[in-house]
Amino acid sequence: MIRANDNYNKLKASYLFSDIAKRVDEYQQKNPEVQIIKLGIGDVTRALAPAVIKGFHKGVDEMASDATFRGYGPEQGYEFLRKKIAKNDFHARGADISPDEIFVSDGAKCDTGNFQELFAGDIKVAIPDPVYPAYLDTNVMAGRTGEFKDGRYKGIVYMDCLKENNFLPELPCENVDLIYLCFPNNPTGSTATKEELKVWVDYAKENKALILFDAAYESYIRDEALPKTIYEIEGASKVAVEFRSFSKTAGFTGTRCGFTIVPKDCMVFDSKGRKASLHAMWNRRHSTKFNGVSYPVQKAAEAVYSGEGKAQVKQQIAYYLNNADIIRETVESLGFDYVGGKNSPYIWVDGKDRDSWDFFDLLLTRASVVCTPGAGFGRCGRQYIRISAFNSLENVTTAMARLKEALK
């Protein structure tokens, strides 16, 4: 008989954002006249930049002629896009990443979730808490954990991110094989300096571990002293894979395009301790299970790197960061402690004695504002909420006025 993967039974009943959507729908049905303002899920709201649309149209127009039509493209992505990524995102930061170390995909979420397929089932995994749920859930699905109890899975090494350590994970007390890091962090919005990242790179080198580094929000870093890629750290190309996304950088959440960097000198080890090329393994997996991002979408992504595109995308990011500033000012005026919002579109708010789901319900029912309860990101998030800057200036301003009224 056909049998199920029993590891799925360990997963919590539903995905965090599904729970949020259900509560919001129930509230809206009872209060159909209320305009709900959503500052929860990290989905952009502004239209694609004109330069991006122009690139999109160019790609579509080429598909309309036999002379320029394209069928299956390279699974790894077209060279014209990979070259632009290498030059603008890495060479410009002093990171020696070549175009053929870049794999274009349909988004960072897919790649961060799929990458764990390359590793043995019994590796020891270290994950921050709070954390983006996909890192954890995909390892649960793969069978690397025990049962879920008291808010955590057995077998996972949790790295607490607390106010006391500036929401930065500390080195684990035991040896681990796979380490998930995300900066600017989702959900806390915290950032890491070059010196702080070097500690992790040195640890990975010493312990033959691998870092999966999620840099999906790097374009929101305003402080030029902060690294935007882990490859600004010497030796990182030997121990780190980096994930990037056009979703938050250029508004591609509905268009789907991202990329993953797997350096050629990054190695893993087989059951006999022999080195194996992680680049070759991911290339094999990528070619087998993925057929490439559509040509028009890649043309649109290429346009992000044009002079016109860079300026327009920069304006959009500044727009959302201005929203973040308004949220930070409101939260501070109400007397709440927080982190994030300066180099990130997320503000992580300490509800103090409030449970995060209670705080969520309070804001929904009193202010008709949707946030994200921190408990959905891990045990260390139980007294926090995440507020997203992804919405219109008008809606953010209205939402903050409602918060002041509801929480005064």
FIGU-302458 format. One record per atom (N, C-alpha, C, CB): residue in one letter; x, y, z. Coordinates in steps of 0.2 Angstrom, whole numbers, plus 5000, padded with zeros to 4 digits. Atoms other than C-alpha are relative to their C-alpha. Glycine has a CB too. Example, Ala and Ser with C-alpha at 12.3 -4.5 7.8 and 13.67 -1.06 7.14 Angstrom:
BEGIN
A500449945000A506249785039A500450065000A499550005006S499649944999S506849955036S499650055003S500250024993
This chain:
BEGIN
M500449945000M500050005000M500450065000M499550005006I499749945000I500550184997I500050035007I499750054995R499949984993R501250255014R500250075000R500549965003A499949934999A501350435020A500750015003A499550035004N499449984996N502950525026N499750025007N500450064996D500349994993D502550515045D500350065003D500249945004N499749944997N503650665048N499650064999N500750024996Y500549955000Y502250775042Y499550005006Y499649994993N500550014994N501250715057N500350045006N499949935002K499749964995K502550815068K499950074999K500849985000L500149935001L502150975060L499450035004L499950024992K500549974997K501051095069K499450004994K500150085002A500650025004A499251085062A500050054993A499450025004S500049965006S499451235050S500550055000S499350044999Y499549955001Y500651365043Y499850065004Y500250014993L500149944997L500851525053L499550054997L500650045002F500449955003F500151635040F499349984998F500450034994S500750025001S498651525037S499650015006S500049924998D500449984994D498151545055D499850075000D500549985006I500249925000I498251735053I499550014996I500750044998A500549995005A497251735037A499349985003A500249964994K500750034997K495851625046K499750055005K500149935003R500249964995R495751745061R499850074997R500550015005V500149945004V495751895049V499350004997V500550034996D500650015004D494351825038D499449995005D500149934996E500650004996E493251785053E499850065003E500249955006Y500149944998Y493451955060Y499750054995Y500650045002Q500349965005Q493052035043Q499349984999Q500449994994Q500750035001Q491451925041Q499650035005Q500049935000K500449984994K490851985058K500050084999K500349985007N500049935000N491352165054N500150034993N500650035004P499849985007P491152195035P500150074998P499449974996E500049925002E491052385036E500750025002E499550045004V499349974997V492852395044V500549994994V500249965006Q499550015005Q494352425033Q500649985004Q500250074997I499450034997I495752305039I500650024997I499949935001I499349995003I497552365037I500549955002I500250075003K499650064999K498752225035K500750025000K499949954995L499349984999L500452255042L500449935003L500250065005G499850074997G500752065045G500549974995G499449965001I499650035005I501451965030I500450054996I499549964995G499549955004G502952035021G499950004993G500749985002D500149995007D502152065005D500050074998D499349964998V500049945002V502552214995V499350034997V500650014995T500649975002T501152334989T500150054994T499750035006R499949955006R501952454976R500149964994R500650045002A499950025006A501952424958A500749994998A499650044995L499350015002L503452354949L500250074997L500049954994A499749945002A504652494944A499950014992A500750015002P500050005007P504452564926P500549974996P499950084998A499450035003A506152504921A499949935000A500650025003V500150074999V505652334927V499549984995V499849985007I500550015005I504052334917I500250004993I499450055001K499749995006K504952394902K500449944998K500550064999G499650065001G506152244903G499549944999G500549995006F500550065000F504652124906F499750004993F499550015005H500449995007H503752194890H500549984994H499850074999K499550025005K505452174880K500049925000K500750035002G499950075000G505551994885G499349964997G500049975007V500750025003V503651964881V500050014993V499450035003D500049995007D503852044864D500549954996D500250074999E499550055003E505351934860E499749934999E500750005004M500450065000M504251784864M499550004994M499749985006A500550005005A503051844850A500249994993A499650065001S499750015007S504251824836S500449944999S500450064998D499650065001D504951664829D500850015000D499949974993A499349995000A506651744827A500350015007A500150074996T499749994993T506851794845T499749965006T499950075002F500350044996F505751664853F500549955004F499449954997R499650054996R506451554867R499649955004R500550045006G500350064997G505951384873G500349995007G500049944996Y499650024993Y506851294888Y500650045000Y500149935000G499449974999G508151404895G500549965004G499950075003P499650044995P509651354906P499750005007P500750035000E500350014994E509051284922E500350055005E500149935003Q499749954995Q510351394931Q499950074999Q500849984999G500249935002G509751554923G500450024994G500250045006Y499649975006Y510251654908Y500650045002Y499550054996E499349974998E512051714908E499950085000E500549984994F500149934999F511451894905F499850035006F499550034994L500249994993L510651894922L500549995005L499349975001R499550024995R511951804931R500650045000R500249924999K499449955000K513351924925K499850065004K500250014993K500249934997K512352074931K500049995007K499350024997I500050014993I512051994948I500750005003I499649935001A499350014998A513851944950A500450075001A500449964996K499749935000K514452124945K499750055005K500050034993N500349954996N513252224955N499949985007N499350024997D500150024994D512852124970D500649975004D499549955000F499450034996F514552044974F500650044998F500049934998H499449965002H515952124964H500150075003H500150004993A500049934998A515452294969A500150005008A499350034999R499950014992R515552234988R500749975001R499449965003G499450044999G517252154985G500049935001G500450035006A500050074999A516651984985A500149964993A499249985002D499850045006D517351864972D499649944998D500749985000I500550055002I515851774965I499950004993I499350015004S500150005008S515751714947S499349994998S500549954998P500750015002P514151704937P499849935000P500050034992D500250075000D514251514936D499949975007D500549964996E500150034993E514151504955E499350035002E500550035005I500649974999I512451594954I499449954997I499950074998F500550045002F510851494952F499350045000F499949935004V500649975000V509251584947V499449965001V499950044993S500650044998S507651524954S499450045001S500149965007D500649964999D505851564958D499950035007D499449954998G500049974993G506251634975G500449975005G499350005002A499650024994A507251624991A499749955004A500350065004K500450044996K505851535000K500149924998K499350015001C500050065003C505951384988C500749975001C499950004993D499350024999D507851374989D500249985007D500550054997T499850024994T508051385007T499749945003T499850065005G500450064998G506751255009G500349934997G499350004999N499850065004N507451134996N500849985001N500050024993F499350014999F509351155000F500249945005F500350065002Q499950064995Q509251035015Q500049934997Q499550015006E500050065003E508950895003E500649974998E499650004993L499350025002L510750884999L500449975006L500450064998F499650024994F511250835017F499749935003F500050055005A500250064997A511150675027A499550015005A500649965003G500650004996G509650635037G500250015007G499649954999D499949994993D510550635054D500550055002D500449935002I499649944998I511550795053I499750045006I500150054994K500249964994K511450915068K499950074997K500550005006V500249935003V510451075063V500050055006V499449994996A500049944996A510651245072A499650054997A500750025002I500449955002I509251365070I499850055005I499349964997P500149954995P508951535078P499249995002P500150074997D500749994998D507351565088D499950075003D499849945006P500550015005P506351665083P500349994993P499550055000V499750015006V506551615065V499449994995V500449935000Y500450015005Y505751605048Y499849935000Y500350034993P500250064999P504651455049P500249944995P499349995000A499950055005A505151375032A500749965002A500150034994Y499450034998Y506951335039Y499949945004Y500550055003L500250064995L506251225053L499649954997L499750035006D500550055003D504751145044D500349964995D499450044998T499750045005T505751085030T500549945003T500450044994N499650054997N506950995041N499649955004N500550035005V500450044997V505550925051V499749954995V499450045003M500250045006M504850855034M500549954998M499850044994A499450055002A506550775031A500249955005A500650044998G499850054995G506550685047G500550015005G500049934997R499449984996R507950775056R499850025007R500450054997T500349984993T506850805072T499649955003T499650075000G500550044996G505950715086G499350045000G500349995007E500749974999E504250765092E500050075002E499649965005F500149944998F503650935095F499750015007F499550044995K500250004993K503550975114K500250075003K500349945004D499949944997D503451135124D500350054995D500549995006G499849945004G503651245109G500649984995G500150065003R499450015004R505151155101R500049934998R500650025004Y499950065003Y505651005091Y500749975003Y500150004993K499450044998K506850875099K500549994994K499849935004G499550015005G508450855090G500350064996G499749954995I499749945003I508651035084I500350045005I499450044997V499649954995V509951155092V499750074999V500749994999Y500349935001Y508951315095Y500550055003Y499450005004M499649944998M509951475096M499650065002M500550024995D500549954998D508951595107D500350074998D500050005008C499849935002C508951775100C499550045005C499850014993L500349964995L508451885115L500250075001L500149965007K499849934998K508552065121K500650005003K499450035004E499450004996E509952015132E500649994995E500049955005N499450015004N511051965117N499950044993N500149934998N500249955006N510352105105N499749964994N500750034998F500450055005F509351965096F500549974995F499550054996L499550035004L510951895089L500149935002L500750044999P499950074997P511151705090P500749995002P499949954994E499350014997E512651645100E500249934997E500150015007L499750065002L513851505095L499749945004L500750005000P500350064996P513051335100P500549975004P499749954995C499650034995C513751245115C500249934998C499750005007E499850065003E513851085105E500250004993E499449945001N499850005007N514551045088N499449994996N500549954998V500650015004V513251065074V500350004993V499550065001D499850015007D513351025055D499850064995D499849944998L500349965005L512151145047L499750065004L499449974996I500249944996I511851325053I499650054996I500650045003Y500449955004Y510451445047Y500150075003Y499249985001L500049934998L510751635048L499650044996L500850025001C500449955004C509651775042C500250075002C499349985000F499949934999F510251955041F499950044994F500750015003P500449984995P509452075041P499449955002P499650074999N500450064997N508351955052N499350014998N500249995007N500750015000N506651895048N499849955006N499749984993P500549944999P505651925060P500350065004P499449985003T499849954995T506752035072T500250064997T500549975005G499749945003G507552155060G500750015002G499550065001S499449994997S509152135069S500549994994S500249965006T499450005005T510852155059T500649975003T500150064996A499450024997A512552085061A500650044996A500149924998T499449975003T514252165058T500549954997T500450045006K499550055003K515752095049K500349965005K500550044996E499750044995E516552055065E499649945003E500250055006E500450054998E515051965071E499949944995E499350035002L500150055005L514851865055L500749964999L499850034993K499350035001K516751825055K500049945005K500650055001V500050054994V516451725072V499749944997V499650035006W500350065002W515251615063W500349974994W499350024997V499650025006V516351595047V500549965003V500250054996D499550034996D517751545059D499849935003D500450045005Y500350064997Y516651425068Y499949944995Y499450015004A500250055005A516051335052A500649974997A499650044995K499450035002K517851315046K500349955005K500550064998E499750044995E518451245062E499649945001E500050045007N500550064999N516951125064N499849964994N499550025004K500250035006K516751075046K499350014999K500349934999A500749995001A515051145046A499850054994A499750045007L500249965006L514051245033L499550055003L499749954994I500549954998I513051405035I499650014994I500450075001L500549985005L511451435025L499850075002L499449955000F500049934999F511451625024F499450034996F500650045000D500649965003D509751715020D500150075000D499349975003A499949935000A510051885014A499550044996A500750024996A500649975004A508351925006A499950075001A499449965002Y500249934998Y508252095015Y500650045000Y499750005007E499449964999E510052155012E499950074997E500549964996S500049945003S509452295001S499750065005S499550004994Y500249964995Y508652375016Y500550035005Y499449975004I499549984996I510252405025I500250074998I500649955000R499849945001R510552585027R500750025002R499550055003D499349994997D512152575037D500549974995D500049975007E499550025005E513552565024E500649965004E500350054997A499550044996A514652485038A499849935001A500250035007L500250075000L513652335038L500049964994L499250005002P499950045006P513952185026P499349994997P500449945002K500650025004K512652155013K500049934997K499950044994T499950075002T513351985009T500549965004T500249994992I499550034996I514251855019I500649994997I499749935002Y499450015003Y515551845006Y500450065000Y499949984992E499549954998E516252005012E500549985005E499650075002I499650024994I516951905026I500549954997I499649965005E499450055003E518651815021E499949935002E500750035003G500150074999G518451635019G499349975000G500349985007A500750035000A516551625019A499849964994A499650075000S500250045006S516551555001S500149935001S500450034994K499850074999K517251395008K499449975005K500649995004V500450034995V515851375021V499350035000V500350015007A500749965000A514251475016A499750004993A500150075003V500550005005V512851465004V499650065001V499649944998E500449944999E511851635001E499450004996E500450064999F500750005004F510051654996F499850075000F499549965004R500249935002R509451814988R499350004997R500550044996S500750005003S507751874982S499950074997S499549995005F500249945003F507052004970F499350025003F499949994992S500749994997S505351994980S500050075004S499849945004K500049944996K505752124993K500550064997K500349995007T499649955003T507152214983T499750044995T500649964997A500349965005A506152254968A499349984999A500449984993G500750015000G504352194972G499849944996G499750064997F500250065004F504352024963F499649955004F500749974998T500450064996T503251934976T499549974996T499750035006G500550035005G501951904962G500349984994G499550054999T499750025006T503251884949T500549945000T500450064997R499550064998R504451754957R500650004997R499649944999C499350015002C506251774955C500550015006C500250054994G499550004995G507751744966G500649974998G499849985007F499450045002F509451664966F500449985006F500550054996T499650034994T510651564977T500749994997T499749935001I499350005002I512551574977I500349945004I500350065002V499750064997V513451404979V500750014997V499749944998P499349995002P515351444978P500349934998P500450035005K499650065002K516451314969K500449975005K500350014994D499550034995D517651294984D499649995006D500550055001C500450024994C516251254996C499949935000C499350045000M500050075000M516351075001M499649975005M500749975000V500350044995V515350945010V500449945001V499249994999F499750064999F515850775016F499649945000F500450005007D500450065000D515250595012D500149965006D500249964993S500050044994S515050455024S500649985002S499549944999K499350024998K516850415023K500550065001K500349964994G499649944998G517450595026G500350034994G500549985005R499749975006R517950625008R499650064998R500049954994K500349935002K517550805001K499649984994K500650054998A500550005005A516150824989A499850074998A499449965001S500249935002S515750984979S499350015001S500250014992L500749984999L514151064985L499750034994L500050055006H500249975006H514151164969H499749954995H500550044997A500250065004A514051004959A499349975002A500649954999M500650034997M512750934970M499450044999M500149985007W500649965001W511551084969W499950014993W500250075003N500150005007N511851094951N499649944997N500750014996R500450065002R511250914949R499350005002R500449945003R500749994997R509750944960R499650054996R500050015008H500349955003H509351104952H499849984993H500450064999S500150025007S509451034934S499449945000S500649974997T500550055000T508350884939T499350025002T500349945005K500749984998K506950964948K499850074998K500150005008F500349945002F506851134941F500250024993F500450065004N499949995007N506651194923N500150074998N499349984997G499849935001G507151374925G499450055001G500350014993V500449954999V506351544928V499850034992V500350065004S500249985006S505351614913S500450054997S499350025000Y499549945003Y506351724900Y499750075002Y500049984993P500249934999P505251874902P500150025007P499250014999V499849984993V505451874921V500750015001V499849945005Q499249995000Q507351854919Q500250074997Q500449954997K499949945004K507252004907K499850065005K499750014994A500249954995A506352104921A500550005005A499349985002A499550004995A507552054934A500750034997A500249935002E499449965003E509052114922E499950075001E500149974993A500249935000A508152284921A500150035007A499350014998V499949974994V508352304940V500750035001V499949945005Y499349985000Y510252324937Y500250064995Y500449944999S499949945004S510052464924S500050065004S499450004994G499949944996G510452634929G499350035002G500350064996E500749984999E508552684928E499749955005E499650004993G500350054995G508052524937G500350015007G500249934998K499750004994K509352544951K499650065004K500750015000A500349944997A508652724954A499349995003A500150064996Q500750014998Q506852674954Q499949955006Q499649974994V500150054995V507052524965V500350035007V500549934999K499849974994K508052624977K499550055003K500650044999Q500649964998Q506552744978Q499549965004Q499750044995Q500650044997Q505352604982Q500349975007Q499949944996I499750034994I506552534996I499950065005I500749984999A500049944996A506652715003A499350015003A500350064997Y500749994998Y504752725003Y499849955006Y499549984994Y500250054994Y504552565014Y500450025006Y500149934997L499649984994L505952625025L499750065004L500750014999N500349944997N505052785028N499449985004N499850054995N500550034996N503552685033N500249975007N499649944996A499750034994A504652585045A500250065005A500649964998D499849944995D505252755053D499350025003D500350064996I500649984997I503452805056I499749955005I499450014994I500250054995I503052635064I500550005006I500149934997R499550004994R504652645075R499850065005R500750014998E500249944996E504152825081E499449995004E499950064995T500650014997T502452765085T500149955006T499449974995V499950054994V502952615095V500450035005V500449944997E499649974995E504252715104E499650055004E500650044997S500449964997S502952845108S499549975005S499650054995L500450044996L501852715116L500349965005L499649954996G499650034995G503252655127G500249934999G499650015006F499850065001F503652495119F500749994998F499549964995D499350015003D505352425117D500049964993D500449955005Y500150035006Y505752365100Y500749994997Y499650044995V499450005004V507152315088V499850004992V500549945002G500250005007G507252325069G499850074997G499549954998G500349945003G506552455057G500550054997G499650035004K499549965002K508152545054K500449984994K500650025005N499750035006N509052425042N499649944998N500749985002S500450065002S507552315039S499350035000S500049955006P500749985001P505652325034P499649985006P499749984994Y500450034995Y505152235050Y500250045007Y500249935001I499949974993I504952305068I499749955005I499650075001W500250064995W504952175082W499950035007W500649955001V500249964995V503952245096V499949965007V499350044999D500150044994D504052185114D499350025004D500650025005G500749994996G502252165122G500149995007G499549954997K499950014993K503052135139K499649955003K499850075004D500350054997D501752045149D499449974995D499650035006R500650025004R500552015134R500349934996R499850054995D499950065004D500551845125D499950034992D499549945001S500049975007S500851875106S499449994996S500649974996W500650015003W499251805100W499550045003W499849925000D500549954997D498251905113D500250074997D500150005008F499849935002F499252065107F499750004992F500750015000F500350005007F498752015089F499350015000F500249934996D500749995000D496951995093D499850075003D499749955005L500249944997L496952155103L500150064994L500550025005L499949955005L497652255088L499549994994L500749994997L500550025005L496452165076L499350035002L500049934999T500749994998T494852195086T499950085002T499849965006R500149934998R495252375093R500250054995R500450015006A499749955004A496252445079A499949984992A500750015001S500050035006S495852335064S500650004996S499450044996V499350005003V497652315061V500349935001V500550055003V499750064999V498552155057V500750005001V499849964993C499350005000C500252115063C500149925000C500250035007T499850075000T501151945065T500249985007T500649984995P499950024993P501151855082P500749975000P499549965003G499350035000G502951815087G500149935002G500450045005A500050074998A502451645094A500149964994A499449985004G500050035006G502351595076G500749994997G499650034995F499350015002F504251615074F500449965005F500350074999G499650044995G504751515089G499850025007G500750014999R500249994993R504651505108R500350075003R500349945004C499749944998C505751655110C499650064998C500750014998G500449945003G504451765101G499350005004G499949994993R500750014997R502951725113R499850075003R500049955005Q500249944997Q502951905120Q500150064995Q500350025006Y499949955006Y503251995103Y499550004995Y500849994998I500450005006I502352045088I500550034994I499450045000R499649975005R503152085071R499550054996R500349954995I500449955004I502452245062I500450014993I499950065003S499749995007S502852255043S499950074997S499849954995A500049945003A503252415034A499750004993A500650045000F500250015007F502552345017F499350025000F500149934998N500649985001N501052445014N500050074997N499550005006S500049935003S500552615007S500150055006S499350024997L499949954995L501052775017L499450025003L500450064997E500749994997E499252815019E499849955005E499550014994N500250054995N498852655027N500449995006N500049934996V499650014994V500352645038V499850065005V500750014998T500149944996T499952825044T499349995004T500050064996T500650014997T498152775047T500049955006T499549984995A499950054995A498652615056A500350025006A500449944997M499649974994M499852705068M499550045004M500650034998A500549964997A498452825072A499549965004A499650054996R500450054997R497352685076R500349975006R499749944995L499650034995L498652605087L500150045006L500749984998K500049954995K498852765097K499450005004K500350074997E500650004997E497052765100E499849945004E499450014995A500250064996A496852585105A500549985006A500149944994L499650024995L498352575116L500250065005L500749984997K499949944996K498352745124K499949995007K499650064998
